Amino acid sequence: MGARIRQARLRIKPEISQFDLAGRLAARGVDLDRPTITRIENGKRFLRDYEIKAFAKALKVSVAWLFGER
């Protein structure tokens, strides 16, 4: 899932940084810093269900897309 998060983050125009993504998540009540987002994108940290939902909304993708579904 981390690779999909990175892919979604970089395909937004203009691309958003991990720091900016952390801000978008904070606005949705999920407090993750940039190093944590790096670990998520590298597959070294798993996500909780509410975090997955917040990532999907912040990146304007569906939860299903984050799981690799179409």
C-alpha positions as CSV (number, residue, x, y, z in Angstrom):
1,M,0.0,0.0,0.0
2,G,2.9,2.4,0.7
3,A,3.9,2.3,-3.0
4,R,0.3,3.3,-4.0
5,I,0.4,6.2,-1.5
6,R,3.6,7.4,-3.0
7,Q,2.3,7.0,-6.5
8,A,-0.9,9.0,-5.7
9,R,1.1,11.7,-3.9
10,L,3.4,12.2,-6.9
11,R,0.7,12.1,-9.6
12,I,-1.2,15.1,-8.1
13,K,-0.4,18.2,-10.0
14,P,1.5,19.9,-8.7
15,E,3.1,17.1,-6.7
16,I,2.7,17.3,-3.0
17,S,5.6,16.7,-0.6
18,Q,5.5,14.3,2.3
19,F,5.4,17.3,4.5
20,D,2.4,18.7,2.7
21,L,0.7,15.3,2.9
22,A,1.3,15.3,6.7
23,G,-0.5,18.7,6.8
24,R,-3.5,17.3,4.8
25,L,-3.7,14.3,7.2
26,A,-3.5,16.6,10.2
27,A,-6.4,18.5,8.9
28,R,-8.3,15.2,9.0
29,G,-7.3,14.4,12.5
30,V,-4.5,12.0,11.7
31,D,-1.1,13.2,13.2
32,L,1.7,11.6,11.2
33,D,5.0,13.3,10.6
34,R,7.2,13.2,7.4
35,P,9.5,10.5,8.7
36,T,6.5,8.3,9.4
37,I,5.1,8.9,5.9
38,T,8.5,7.8,4.5
39,R,8.3,4.6,6.5
40,I,4.8,4.0,5.3
41,E,5.8,4.6,1.6
42,N,8.8,2.2,2.1
43,G,6.6,-0.5,3.6
44,K,8.2,-0.3,7.0
45,R,5.1,0.8,8.8
46,F,1.6,-0.6,8.6
47,L,-1.5,1.6,8.5
48,R,-4.6,1.6,10.8
49,D,-8.0,1.6,9.2
50,Y,-8.7,5.2,10.0
51,E,-5.3,6.2,8.6
52,I,-6.1,4.5,5.3
53,K,-9.3,6.4,5.0
54,A,-7.6,9.7,5.7
55,F,-4.9,9.0,3.2
56,A,-7.5,8.2,0.5
57,K,-9.3,11.4,1.2
58,A,-6.1,13.5,1.4
59,L,-4.9,12.0,-1.9
60,K,-8.3,12.1,-3.6
61,V,-8.3,8.3,-4.4
62,S,-10.5,5.5,-3.2
63,V,-9.6,3.1,-0.5
64,A,-10.0,0.3,-3.0
65,W,-7.4,2.0,-5.3
66,L,-4.9,2.1,-2.4
67,F,-5.4,-1.6,-2.0
68,G,-4.6,-2.1,-5.7
69,E,-8.1,-2.6,-6.9
70,R,-9.7,-0.8,-9.8
